[in-house]
Amino acid sequence: STDILPPPPVDASSSSQSTPLHQQSSTSLTTPLTDSAKDTDSTEKKVDELILKFRTALENRGMTPRKAFEMMDVNRSKFLTFDELKRGYKRMGVETSDELIHQSIRRFDPENTGKMKFHQLIKFLSSSLEG
């Protein structure tokens, strides 16, 4: 996360003091928003990369999405929890962060349950193909 710092002190000899406020650059006001948008973009790209890594790991092992889901659903609840996804990724050799696992669940969990069902895993695996 990016901390928002206060603007630097204004030097009285600075020429921007003589420039009317409406003509001064608003960069300092838009930078946090731009950084936030970049962070969101970056996170989305990282989730897309996670999807590609996971799909590649499945293909390399000759596993179907159903087989992977069943392997990861250790308690047979018909959905994958954060811990099950984390263990599953690790078993498949897919390195990722806890934050990206949470982000991937949020993206494909419209009911906001914090879990991923099989049809959501299918959507997850096919999403980065949609361009």
NORMO-V592716 format. One record per pair of residues at least 24 apart in sequence whose C-alpha atoms are under 6 Angstrom apart, sorted by the first residue. I is the first residue (numbers start at 0). J is the second residue. If there is no record, write none. Layout:
<<I;J> <I;J>>
This chain:
<<47;127> <50;124> <78;115> <78;116> <79;114> <79;115> <80;114>>
